[in-house]
Amino acid sequence: MTVTDNKNYAVDHAALLAWVNEIASLCTPDKIHWCDGSTAEYNNLCEALVTKGTFIRLDQPNVLIALPALVTQVMWLALKIALTSVAKEKKMPGQPIIG
């Protein structure tokens, strides 16, 4: 796919179009999407990420959380607690310095 295959773009910067076409030839994407920064685009992207399971919609309006970030934070906290427990069991002076 090349940029010129997509008629829904409003970019006329020749060097940018050439670069996108070059990268597209290397990556062979199914489609090329030009971000317009609109609220509709944001809502569509968030909804797609919720549907995929990457985002979780919270009870408040327009509040989402990225699941991978949450999992990472929980795992980091568990590791920190585990290392602190080991330090206490081995009677090491002080707690381990983590993050």
C-alpha positions in Angstrom: 0.0 0.0 0.0 1.1 3.5 -0.7 -0.1 6.8 0.6 -1.6 7.6 -2.8 -3.8 4.5 -2.4 -5.6 6.3 0.4 -7.8 9.2 -0.9 -8.7 10.3 2.6 -5.6 12.3 3.4 -5.0 16.0 3.2 -1.2 16.1 3.2 0.6 17.8 0.4 4.2 17.8 1.8 6.1 15.9 -0.9 9.0 14.8 1.4 6.6 13.6 4.1 4.6 11.6 1.5 7.8 10.1 0.1 9.0 9.1 3.6 5.6 7.5 4.5 5.6 5.6 1.2 9.2 4.4 1.9 8.3 3.2 5.4 5.1 1.6 4.1 7.1 -0.4 1.5 9.2 -1.8 4.3 6.4 -2.5 6.7 3.6 -3.5 4.3 0.7 -2.2 6.4 -2.9 -3.1 5.6 -3.8 0.5 5.7 -2.3 3.9 6.4 -4.2 6.3 8.8 -3.5 10.0 8.9 -4.3 11.3 12.4 -6.4 14.4 12.5 -6.5 14.9 16.3 -10.3 15.2 16.3 -12.5 14.1 19.2 -14.2 11.6 16.9 -10.8 10.0 16.1 -9.9 9.9 19.8 -13.2 8.3 20.7 -12.9 5.7 17.9 -9.3 4.8 19.0 -10.3 4.5 22.6 -13.3 2.3 21.8 -11.2 0.1 19.6 -8.7 -0.3 22.5 -11.5 -1.1 24.9 -12.9 -3.7 22.5 -9.5 -5.3 22.1 -9.0 -5.4 25.9 -6.1 -3.0 26.1 -8.1 -0.3 27.8 -10.7 -0.8 30.6 -13.5 1.8 30.9 -13.9 3.0 34.5 -17.1 4.2 36.0 -16.5 7.9 35.5 -17.2 9.4 32.0 -14.2 9.4 29.7 -11.9 7.7 32.1 -9.9 4.7 30.8 -7.0 2.8 32.1 -4.5 0.9 30.0 -4.4 -2.7 31.3 -0.7 -3.4 30.5 0.3 -0.4 32.6 -1.8 -1.6 35.5 -0.4 -5.1 35.3 3.1 -3.7 35.3 2.4 -1.6 38.4 1.0 -4.5 40.3 3.9 -6.7 39.3 6.4 -4.0 40.4 4.6 -3.6 43.7 4.6 -7.3 44.3 8.4 -7.5 43.5 9.1 -4.6 45.9 7.1 -6.3 48.7 8.8 -9.6 48.1 12.3 -8.1 48.2 11.5 -6.1 51.3 10.2 -9.4 53.0 13.4 -11.2 52.0 15.5 -8.4 53.4 13.6 -8.5 56.7 13.9 -12.4 56.9 17.6 -12.3 56.3 18.0 -9.4 58.8 19.7 -7.3 56.2 20.3 -3.7 57.4 17.8 -1.4 55.9 15.4 -2.1 53.0 16.5 -2.7 49.4 16.5 0.4 47.4 14.0 0.0 44.6 12.7 2.6 42.2 
